[in-house]
Amino acid sequence: GLEAAAAAAGIPFSTNRVGSMFGLFFTAEAGVKVETYAQAVACDTARFNRFFHAMLARGVYLAPSAFEAGFLSMAHDDAVITATLDAARAAFAEI
């Protein structure tokens, strides 16, 4: 959902996931998986920072560093995920 929201806003963005752990990357090219240190440090951390604060302003707290992982849990039901994606669409439009 996050990749689709970023694509709709025209923002190059990629996510990685293992189990319930995920990472968010503002990449030079949308959809390219970040798999190396060099790829990670080449990402747009300033844009990540703007996204983090735009999401926080909408009540969604993400890991505050572009190099930290986020985690899903059983507390994240469909309503929470829908609210997060709504916030992300607005945040992507803002940044």
C-alpha positions as CSV (number, residue, x, y, z in Angstrom):
1,G,0.0,0.0,0.0
2,L,2.8,2.4,0.8
3,E,4.5,1.8,-2.5
4,A,1.2,2.4,-4.4
5,A,0.6,5.6,-2.5
6,A,4.2,6.9,-3.3
7,A,3.8,5.9,-6.9
8,A,0.5,7.8,-7.1
9,A,2.3,10.9,-5.8
10,G,5.2,10.4,-8.3
11,I,7.7,9.7,-5.5
12,P,10.4,7.1,-6.0
13,F,10.1,4.8,-3.1
14,S,10.7,1.2,-2.1
15,T,10.0,-1.1,0.8
16,N,11.7,-4.2,2.0
17,R,10.1,-6.8,4.3
18,V,11.1,-9.9,6.2
19,G,8.2,-11.3,8.3
20,S,6.7,-8.5,10.2
21,M,9.8,-6.2,9.9
22,F,9.9,-3.6,7.2
23,G,12.1,-0.8,5.9
24,L,11.2,2.3,3.9
25,F,13.5,3.8,1.4
26,F,13.2,7.0,-0.8
27,T,15.2,5.6,-3.7
28,A,16.4,7.1,-7.0
29,E,14.2,4.7,-8.8
30,A,10.8,3.4,-7.6
31,G,10.5,-0.2,-6.8
32,V,14.2,-1.0,-6.7
33,K,14.9,-3.1,-3.6
34,V,17.6,-1.8,-1.4
35,E,19.9,-4.7,-0.6
36,T,23.3,-3.2,0.0
37,Y,24.9,-0.6,2.3
38,A,25.8,1.5,-0.8
39,Q,22.1,1.5,-1.9
40,A,20.9,2.4,1.6
41,V,23.2,5.4,2.0
42,A,22.3,6.6,-1.5
43,C,18.7,7.0,-0.5
44,D,17.1,10.4,0.1
45,T,17.3,10.7,4.0
46,A,16.1,14.3,3.9
47,R,12.9,13.2,2.2
48,F,12.5,10.3,4.7
49,N,12.8,12.9,7.5
50,R,10.0,15.0,5.9
51,F,7.8,11.9,5.5
52,F,8.5,10.9,9.1
53,H,7.3,14.3,10.4
54,A,4.3,14.4,8.0
55,M,3.2,11.0,9.2
56,L,3.8,12.0,12.9
57,A,1.6,15.1,12.3
58,R,-1.1,12.7,11.2
59,G,-0.7,10.5,14.3
60,V,1.4,7.8,12.8
61,Y,4.8,7.2,14.6
62,L,7.4,5.4,12.4
63,A,11.0,4.6,13.3
64,P,12.6,8.1,13.2
65,S,15.7,7.1,11.2
66,A,15.8,6.1,7.6
67,F,18.1,3.2,8.7
68,E,15.8,1.7,11.3
69,A,13.2,-1.0,10.8
70,G,9.5,-0.8,11.5
71,F,7.5,-3.7,12.9
72,L,3.9,-4.9,12.5
73,S,2.1,-6.6,15.3
74,M,-1.3,-8.1,16.1
75,A,-2.3,-4.6,17.4
76,H,-2.2,-3.3,13.8
77,D,-5.6,-4.4,12.6
78,D,-7.3,-3.5,9.3
79,A,-8.5,-0.1,10.7
80,V,-5.0,0.9,11.8
81,I,-3.5,-0.1,8.5
82,T,-6.2,1.8,6.5
83,A,-5.6,4.9,8.7
84,T,-1.8,4.6,8.1
85,L,-2.3,4.3,4.4
86,D,-4.6,7.3,4.4
87,A,-2.0,9.3,6.3
88,A,0.7,8.1,3.9
89,R,-1.2,9.3,0.9
90,A,-1.6,12.8,2.4
91,A,2.1,12.8,3.6
92,F,3.4,11.8,0.1
93,A,1.3,14.6,-1.4
94,E,2.8,17.0,1.1
95,I,6.4,16.1,0.6
